[in-house]
Amino acid sequence: MASVGFIGVGKLGQACAEMVAEVHDVVGYDVNPVEPENFTMSDTVEGAVRGQDIVFIAVPTPHDPPNKDFDYSLVKQVLSEVNAVATKEQLVVLISTVLPGTTRREFIDLIPNARFVYNPYLIAMGTVKWDMVNPEMVMIGTEDGSETGDAKELVDFYKTIMQNDPNYIIGT
């Protein structure tokens, strides 16, 4: 069983954390605390990071259409806060929506103290819990794009919670 932190326990994060908590120990954090069904909440980012094997970040990335980039200020703030307490033993997984190239261009340098991957969720807001454990595919972006190391660790983790056998796509 893994210990898992979820930062950003809103519409997406809470439902995903509840599904993960059916198998693993989960601690969540959000600026607007919720009352989760089956996991505990911390009142600090540090409490959701320290001692966790994997930390998921699911914070909002709003944007003004049309053709405008997302607002990444909250992601950057959270990554900096996570980096202050994270260790190289921890895997930090960004699941917030960002445009291609953003992770490498704007985020990777903000979190040198931990291992970091991007893992966008292909989830409809009306069926988050079901989609979380029954995806058609799981995309994982690592620095080197290899199917070993961080990507393998995350795939192995997902295999403990998936109710189907999704296609895992590993890239950069």
C-alpha positions, 0 to 999 in steps of 0.5 A: 500500500502506498501513501499518497498526497493530493493537493487540490481537492476540488471537483477533480482532486476530491473524486480522484483521491476518494478512488485512490483511498479505496486502496491506499492511504491518502492525505489531501490538502486544499485552500477550501477544505472539504469533508472527504469520504475516506481520507484525511485532510491536512491544513498545510501543503507540507502535511500532504507531502511529507512522508508520502510516496506519491503526491498528486497536484490537481489545482485549477488552471483557468483560461480565457477563451479563445486561443489563450494559454492557461493561468499557471500561477497556482501550479507554480506556487504549489510546485514551489511549496511542494519542493520546499519539503519534497525529497528525491524519494517522492514522485510528484505527479501533475494532473492539472491541465496544461498545454504541451511543452509547458511542463518542460518550459515552466515547471520542471525547474521549480521542483528539483528536490523531487522526481516529477512527471506530468499525467493529464487525466482524460476525465469528464466532470460528470463521471470523474470516479468511474473515469479515474479507474476505467480510462481508455489510456493513461498518458505519462510524461517524464523527462526522458520518456522511458518506460522505466523509472518514474513512469514504471512506478506510476504505472505500477501504482495505477495497476493497483486501482484500475478496474480495467486494463488501459493502454499506458502511453509514455513520452516526454 
